[in-house]
């Protein structure tokens, strides 16, 4: 089978020649930043040559206007200032809205592929009123690069498109503790935010699907409502109605829905299944998760494709022997799932320099499943 055929067969629940193996957000062949490091350069070349690729793609937003909160309105404006500190870069974003001003401060450091929000857009009821005052004008999306990128990937894999659910957008506007308190104690207000973003995300998704985009759509954000952050009943209220409709739209558009949810999913697995995705990832094993792969296979393996189960820290720190043992274990258990299994890391490294041990373990991750064909 070609790599594309293998992935398509897996997402369709058909028999495959072996378990597909994909990396997590390390499929960007043209990542100039990562390729500056010799370790990443070697690894990315190896991924391109042998992994079952799930290559990231997204539309280009061409609308004028605000550019935040999925609205192209010109009744609000934003400005960004960047300051260089001794060992960090600070970015301050200010939004001028009809009912006030919103501000966010982010900080990043040179050697890590991540950033921190020092100050969030929403900090008070007044900030929420300011956000709600911003009119909604649908963004114009340019999806013209999809066909070209899909042809470029060819038989090496499929394109994947990441987008948030309403909870993801709303939660990340607050400091995390503030988010959990408001989600628990001000449910009507929080639901109003979800409904606002749901209208915008629905239009965004419809625009992408109407442009003929297919592939694998990864829905991010449900993890914000998993225990212990929120109780299962709020996962049901804040996640299920919206993601279920998103998954339906994706299915009707001829694409595949991939439910992304870190953390402890054991208590909310039935709610996840209710949304009817094609696949669930990244399946973090205990203690980070609360459900072992064996139980996931038993409870959900006949209803969706299971993806993941290899933790980033295992790729970074396990010995060669332990890495081989861990990959064999995941593959042998995962392929018992009748709907299919994809070996996938639960995240990607954040360091901009790849260690020799991590490079070696990624090599084992890519090659070992080929030795375990049915």
Phi, psi and omega per residue, in radians:
X1 nan 2.551 2.956
X2 -1.300 2.905 -3.129
X3 -1.134 -0.640 3.081
X4 -1.149 -0.793 3.130
X5 -1.046 -0.667 -3.126
X6 -1.130 -0.781 3.133
X7 -1.177 -0.764 3.121
X8 -1.050 -0.775 3.129
X9 -1.098 -0.679 3.137
X10 -1.118 -0.855 -3.125
X11 -1.176 -0.394 3.078
X12 -1.547 -0.055 3.136
X13 1.327 0.436 3.136
X14 -1.742 2.915 -3.107
X15 -1.196 2.487 3.109
X16 -2.203 2.846 -3.130
X17 -1.315 -0.471 3.067
X18 -2.830 2.915 3.095
X19 -1.139 2.250 3.055
X20 -1.147 2.594 3.129
X21 -2.222 2.097 -3.131
X22 -2.292 2.625 3.048
X23 -1.638 2.862 -3.042
X24 -1.830 1.859 3.107
X25 1.016 0.508 3.006
X26 -2.140 0.575 -3.134
X27 -1.867 0.254 -3.077
X28 -1.559 1.677 -3.081
X29 -1.069 -0.581 -3.027
X30 -1.698 0.425 3.137
X31 -1.327 1.616 -3.101
X32 -1.109 -0.632 -3.102
X33 -1.097 -0.861 -3.128
X34 -1.188 -0.617 -3.075
X35 -1.238 -0.131 3.030
X36 -1.178 -0.430 3.126
X37 -1.607 2.221 -3.096
X38 -1.014 -0.651 3.139
X39 -1.110 -0.842 3.101
X40 -1.107 -0.669 -3.129
X41 -1.061 -0.802 3.108
X42 -1.118 -0.744 -3.122
X43 -1.142 -0.779 -3.126
X44 -1.119 -0.626 3.067
X45 -1.116 -0.693 3.139
X46 -1.206 -0.700 3.096
X47 -1.075 -0.804 -3.138
X48 -1.061 -0.621 -3.064
X49 -1.384 -0.489 -2.949
X50 -2.321 -0.367 -3.069
X51 -1.319 2.714 2.998
X52 -1.445 1.709 -2.844
X53 -1.305 2.347 2.900
X54 -2.058 1.569 -2.917
X55 -1.577 2.240 -3.059
X56 -1.243 2.387 3.050
X57 -2.513 2.624 3.047
X58 -2.671 2.713 3.128
X59 -1.243 2.789 3.041
X60 -1.679 2.280 3.095
X61 -1.489 2.074 -3.062
X62 -1.878 -0.067 -3.103
X63 -1.168 2.591 2.892
X64 -1.420 3.131 3.072
X65 1.879 -2.771 -2.947
X66 -1.031 -0.907 -3.128
X67 1.468 0.052 3.043
X68 -2.134 2.715 3.039
X69 1.079 0.494 3.057
X70 1.047 0.463 3.092
X71 -2.188 2.467 3.130
X72 -1.780 0.321 -3.113
X73 -1.033 2.571 3.038
X74 -1.802 0.137 3.085
X75 -1.503 0.035 3.012
X76 -2.430 2.710 -3.115
X77 -2.424 2.816 3.123
X78 -2.354 2.715 3.052
X79 -2.438 2.548 -3.094
X80 -2.216 2.311 3.070
X81 -2.175 2.405 -3.107
X82 -2.049 2.264 3.136
X83 -2.109 2.341 3.080
X84 -1.670 2.102 3.040
X85 -1.732 -3.091 -3.081
X86 -1.038 -0.800 -3.086
X87 -2.259 0.399 -3.097
X88 -2.781 2.850 3.019
X89 -2.005 2.256 -3.127
X90 -1.956 2.257 3.136
X91 -2.072 2.164 -3.139
X92 -1.957 2.111 3.113
X93 -1.953 2.207 3.136
X94 -2.096 2.278 3.130
X95 -2.012 2.216 3.093
X96 -1.763 1.948 -3.060
X97 -1.980 2.920 -3.130
X98 -0.952 -0.588 -3.073
X99 -1.946 0.331 3.099
X100 2.606 -2.852 -3.062
X101 -2.166 2.399 3.049
X102 -2.036 2.511 -3.117
X103 -2.399 2.452 3.059
X104 -2.293 2.436 3.084
X105 -2.137 2.202 3.118
X106 -2.089 2.641 -3.135
X107 -2.321 2.373 3.083
X108 -2.369 2.715 3.117
X109 -2.133 2.695 -2.973
X110 -1.095 -0.609 -2.964
X111 -1.655 0.098 -3.137
X112 -2.228 2.391 -3.130
X113 -1.562 1.093 3.110
X114 -2.819 3.066 3.093
X115 -2.569 2.887 -3.137
X116 -2.160 2.444 3.017
X117 -1.597 2.009 3.127
X118 -1.440 -0.609 3.079
X119 -2.403 2.348 -3.087
X120 -1.721 2.802 3.137
X121 -1.064 -0.708 -3.042
X122 -1.900 2.117 -3.110
X123 -2.302 -0.117 -3.042
X124 -2.753 2.963 3.050
X125 -1.060 -0.641 3.129
X126 -1.087 -0.702 3.107
X127 -1.093 -0.682 3.120
X128 -1.123 -0.751 3.076
X129 -1.053 -0.667 3.111
X130 -1.112 -0.782 3.107
X131 -1.069 -0.797 -3.109
X132 -1.142 -0.301 -3.139
X133 -1.421 -0.177 -3.095
X134 -1.380 2.096 -3.111
X135 -1.141 2.749 3.123
X136 -1.818 2.115 2.983
X137 -2.191 2.070 -3.081
X138 -0.964 2.460 3.097
X139 -1.311 2.628 3.020
X140 -1.644 2.203 -3.063
X141 -1.920 2.385 3.066
X142 -1.873 1.885 -3.120
X143 -1.822 0.284 -3.010
X144 -1.144 -0.382 -3.120
X145 -1.411 -0.112 -3.063
X146 -1.065 -0.924 -3.077
X147 -1.048 -0.736 3.139
X148 -1.101 -0.778 -3.134
X149 -1.188 -0.697 3.119
X150 -1.081 -0.724 3.112
X151 -1.154 -0.614 3.122
X152 -1.117 -0.714 3.113
X153 -1.235 -0.702 3.078
X154 0.983 -2.312 -3.075
X155 -1.439 0.111 3.135
X156 -1.440 -0.219 3.140
X157 2.887 -2.715 -3.116
X158 -2.236 2.747 3.005
X159 -1.454 2.532 3.002
X160 -2.175 2.467 -3.061
X161 -2.060 2.102 3.132
X162 -1.698 2.366 3.001
X163 -2.601 2.635 -3.108
X164 -1.431 2.783 2.881
X165 -1.573 2.998 -3.126
X166 -1.005 -0.624 3.140
X167 -1.088 -0.715 -3.137
X168 -1.038 -0.822 -3.116
X169 -1.114 -0.819 -3.086
X170 -1.167 -0.798 -3.068
X171 -1.082 -0.684 -3.053
X172 -1.337 -0.070 3.041
X173 -1.428 -0.243 -3.110
X174 -1.963 2.725 2.822
X175 -1.044 2.512 -2.931
X176 -1.036 -0.763 3.114
X177 -1.091 -0.710 3.094
X178 -1.086 -0.716 3.100
X179 -1.029 -0.866 -3.066
X180 -1.123 -0.687 3.133
X181 -1.130 -0.802 -3.131
X182 -1.160 -0.702 3.136
X183 -1.104 -0.537 3.141
X184 -1.454 -0.689 -2.934
X185 -1.855 -0.324 -3.137
X186 -2.188 1.096 -2.974
X187 -1.159 -0.661 3.139
X188 -1.126 -0.770 3.126
X189 -1.122 -0.746 -3.109
X190 -1.180 -0.672 3.098
X191 -1.111 -0.596 3.091
X192 -1.080 -0.669 3.067
X193 -1.139 -0.758 3.122
X194 -1.057 -0.737 -3.138
X195 -1.140 -0.669 3.108
X196 -1.055 -0.843 -3.112
X197 -1.303 -0.474 3.109
X198 -1.080 -0.773 3.120
X199 -1.020 -0.739 -3.084
X200 -1.271 -0.750 3.126
X201 -1.172 -0.653 3.104
X202 -1.066 -0.773 3.114
X203 -1.132 -0.698 3.120
X204 -1.073 -0.865 -3.133
X205 -1.104 -0.745 3.124
X206 -1.070 -0.697 3.130
X207 -1.099 -0.710 3.125
X208 -1.179 -0.793 -3.126
X209 -1.170 -0.690 3.132
X210 -1.138 -0.380 3.100
X211 -1.411 0.014 3.099
X212 1.531 0.279 3.135
X213 -1.313 2.264 3.071
X214 -2.163 -2.926 -3.096
X215 1.924 -2.607 -3.068
X216 -1.984 2.079 3.123
X217 -1.684 2.097 3.127
X218 -1.714 2.049 3.139
X219 -1.659 2.069 -3.071
X220 -1.929 2.557 3.040
X221 2.266 -0.508 -3.092
X222 -0.989 -0.443 -3.110
X223 -1.056 -0.385 3.113
X224 -1.146 -0.302 -3.113
X225 -1.923 0.221 3.107
X226 -1.462 2.676 3.021
X227 -1.077 2.542 0.122
X228 -1.583 0.104 -3.070
X229 -1.180 -0.865 3.089
X230 -2.348 2.705 3.140
X231 -1.318 2.782 -3.095
X232 -0.960 -0.561 -3.120
X233 -1.165 -0.504 3.082
X234 -1.403 -0.491 2.959
X235 -1.041 -0.768 3.121
X236 -1.078 -0.682 -3.077
X237 -1.414 -0.688 -2.998
X238 -1.622 -0.312 -3.073
X239 -1.953 -0.936 -2.902
X240 -1.014 -0.875 -3.055
X241 -1.038 -0.686 -3.065
X242 -1.358 -0.827 -3.095
X243 -1.225 -0.570 3.080
X244 -1.061 -0.727 3.123
X245 -1.238 -0.667 3.075
X246 -1.067 -0.785 3.121
X247 -1.101 -0.661 3.106
X248 -1.116 -0.768 3.125
X249 -1.063 -0.729 -3.132
X250 -1.133 -0.788 3.100
X251 -1.052 -0.826 -3.123
X252 -1.104 -0.447 3.112
X253 -1.473 0.061 3.106
X254 1.388 0.356 -3.138
X255 -2.024 -3.133 -3.096
X256 -1.978 2.407 -3.114
X257 -1.790 2.196 -3.086
X258 -2.027 1.958 -3.075
X259 -1.500 1.952 -3.101
X260 -1.725 2.151 -3.114
X261 -2.746 1.807 3.022
X262 -1.244 2.982 2.938
X263 1.561 -2.690 -2.991
X264 -1.632 1.679 -3.032
X265 -1.730 -0.037 -3.058
X266 -0.998 -0.767 -3.089
X267 -1.323 -0.274 -3.099
X268 -2.015 0.205 -3.090
X269 -1.057 -0.705 3.133
X270 -1.110 -0.634 3.077
X271 -1.159 -0.693 3.080
X272 -1.061 -0.795 3.138
X273 -1.088 -0.556 3.123
X274 -1.091 -0.470 3.141
X275 -1.361 -0.185 3.052
X276 1.012 0.991 3.022
X277 -1.413 2.892 2.998
X278 -1.352 -0.581 -3.015
X279 -2.544 2.748 3.114
X280 -2.275 2.319 3.089
X281 -2.654 2.782 0.215
X282 -1.827 0.167 2.994
X283 1.034 0.951 -3.133
X284 -1.153 2.218 3.119
X285 -1.313 2.824 3.033
X286 -1.031 2.543 0.209
X287 -1.577 -0.185 3.133
X288 -1.178 -0.734 2.974
X289 -1.684 -3.102 -3.134
X290 -2.229 0.319 -3.125
X291 -2.557 2.230 -3.110
X292 -1.344 2.754 -3.120
X293 -1.047 -0.626 3.114
X294 -1.013 -0.762 -3.132
X295 -1.225 -0.641 3.083
X296 -1.073 -0.742 3.094
X297 -1.047 -0.753 -3.106
X298 -1.186 -0.723 -3.043
X299 -1.512 -0.495 -2.996
X300 -2.343 -0.090 -3.018
X301 -1.142 -0.295 3.103
X302 -1.688 0.033 -3.070
X303 -2.066 -0.402 3.118
X304 -2.688 2.847 3.081
X305 -1.342 2.337 3.099
X306 -1.719 2.316 -3.057
X307 -2.312 2.220 3.005
X308 2.213 -2.426 2.977
X309 1.551 -0.172 3.060
X310 -1.773 2.054 -3.063
X311 -1.382 2.602 3.138
X312 -1.035 -0.695 -3.119
X313 -1.139 -0.476 3.051
X314 -1.180 -0.721 3.075
X315 -1.128 -0.498 -3.086
X316 -1.497 -0.547 -2.911
X317 -2.193 -0.250 -3.103
X318 -1.231 2.626 3.016
X319 -1.217 2.891 3.138
X320 -1.013 -0.789 -3.121
X321 -1.128 -0.787 -3.125
X322 -1.180 -0.593 3.114
X323 -1.137 -0.772 3.107
X324 -1.072 -0.745 -3.141
X325 -1.099 -0.724 -3.104
X326 -1.178 -0.720 3.114
X327 -1.143 -0.771 3.127
X328 -1.053 -0.717 3.138
X329 -1.060 -0.846 -3.113
X330 -1.095 -0.753 -3.125
X331 -1.160 -0.780 -3.097
X332 -1.121 -0.639 3.100
X333 -1.369 -0.797 -3.055
X334 -1.088 -0.626 -3.087
X335 -1.304 -0.037 2.986
X336 -1.318 -0.263 3.112
X337 -1.214 2.099 -3.037
X338 -1.180 -0.450 3.116
X339 -1.425 -0.349 3.083
X340 2.212 2.837 -3.116
X341 -2.516 2.458 3.045
X342 -2.171 2.158 3.076
X343 -1.303 2.163 -3.003
X344 -2.601 2.409 2.992
X345 -1.187 2.720 3.138
X346 -1.391 -0.213 3.088
X347 -2.922 -3.101 3.086
X348 -2.046 2.786 3.134
X349 -1.077 2.554 3.086
X350 -1.713 -0.279 3.116
X351 -1.250 2.478 3.121
X352 -1.519 0.003 3.014
X353 -2.114 2.152 -3.084
X354 -1.570 2.199 3.139
X355 -1.285 2.766 3.103
X356 -1.073 -0.694 -3.136
X357 -1.118 -0.741 3.128
X358 -1.166 -0.707 3.096
X359 -1.068 -0.764 3.107
X360 -1.071 -0.777 -3.093
X361 -1.208 -0.583 3.023
X362 -1.110 -0.644 3.076
X363 -1.070 -0.756 3.082
X364 -1.103 -0.762 3.118
X365 -0.980 -0.704 -3.098
X366 -1.365 -0.597 -2.999
X367 -1.652 -0.568 -3.011
X368 -1.039 -0.763 -3.131
X369 -1.049 -0.420 3.109
X370 -1.222 -0.323 3.107
X371 -1.562 -0.047 -3.045
X372 -2.076 0.630 3.133
X373 -1.134 2.641 -3.125
X374 -1.004 nan nan
